[in-house]
Amino acid sequence: MTYRILAINPGSTSTKFAVYDGETQILSKSLNHSVEELSKFHNIIDQFEMRKKEVENTLKENNIELKSINAVVGRCGGLPPVKSGAYIINDEMIDRLIHRPTLDHASNLGAMISYSIANEIGVNSYIYDPVSVDESEDIAKVSGLKGLDRVCLTHALNTRAMAIKYAKMNNKNYKDLNLIVAHLGGGISLNVHEKGKMVDFVTDEEGPFSPERAGRLPSKMLVDLCHSGKYSYKEMVKNMRGKGGIVSYLDTVDAREVEERIANGDEYAKLIYDALALQVAKAIGELSTVVNGDVDAIIITGGIAYSKYMTKSISKRVKFIAPVEILPGENELEALAFGALRVMEGEEKATIYKEADLART
């Protein structure tokens, strides 16, 4: 039997979704939401009905009947730490996302829209690998200051999907491999996968800078800047997440523009871009120690992984650790759909979301 799966990935100003028959994509849409349209809503949760109706209307316009769908899977962010894989969406999860989200982000609507559509047609709905996936041991959470534990918030969906894809491409079992995956996008994060578990991580605020995020900063100098009186709390957060990284040096978040400047002889642009490559390579080296150097492959993914300049710069520094595989793109919809498909086909088992169980994890 071929299963038809609807995957939904809401972003801050768009709702992306796709329909898959098995592993074949038969429809992919990105519904853009204007600032004027979104300004009518007091908060993100209030956008639920509007976004859901737009998805349903677009499906109808493209002759996709809701009753033909066997499962719905959505992107999700604002949950407590969970293990990797699929979770069945239920009332308890929706209550958490509405009233006590750990992250106030449009991706939370992915679970809400999926649950509502699935209930209407009588099928299961899932989330898969939210950003809060945390399978690290206690030793990985120690930061160096008591009471300030490291928090695992990474690009879990795409990094794990690429790790599974790499294993499949090489006729190997993901659970038999040790892999380091670097996601290079607007934010940059890395994970080390040891025999099927993401056991350690480098988040987008403690590792390499990125096009718009500052990454790891000198802590004493950062504290001094925070107390200098020059910036409010919100301004400092924006400096680190939105105005940091490449844009703070080069006034652009577009890596392609940076490479064009480099090609035209801009030495300062080259310095900053090469520094980014160096920081990613250092983070890969850092994570290789977690598995005692026993790394089967290093995977570079995300939008910036399309850049041959960047991937070559990183690869030359880390290829002594393990072979480097380039799997560019962010691939969220595919990752969601393929994750749900593995559940439908019995390759994986979905977990029922229960907060009491999470507390014991």
Buried (B, 14 or more C-beta within 10 A) or exposed (E): EEBBBBBBBBBEEBBBBBBBBBEEBEBEBEBEBEEEEBEEBEEBBEBBEBBBEBBBEBBEEEEBEBEEBBBBBBBBBBBBBBBBBBBBBBEEBBEBBEEEBBBEBBBBBBBBBBBBBBEEBEBBBBBBBBBBBBBBEEEBBEEEEEEEEBBBBBBBBBBBBBBBBBBEEEEEEBEEBBBBBBBBBBBBBBBBBBEBBBBBBBBBBBBBBBBBBBBBBEEEEBEEBBEEEEBEEEEBEBBBBBBBBBBBBBEBBEBEBBBEBBEEEBEEBBEBBBBBBBBBBBBBBBBBEBBEEEBBBBBBBBBBBBBEBBBEBBBEBBEEBBEBBBBBBBBBBBBBBBBBBBBBEEEBEBBEBEEEEBEEE
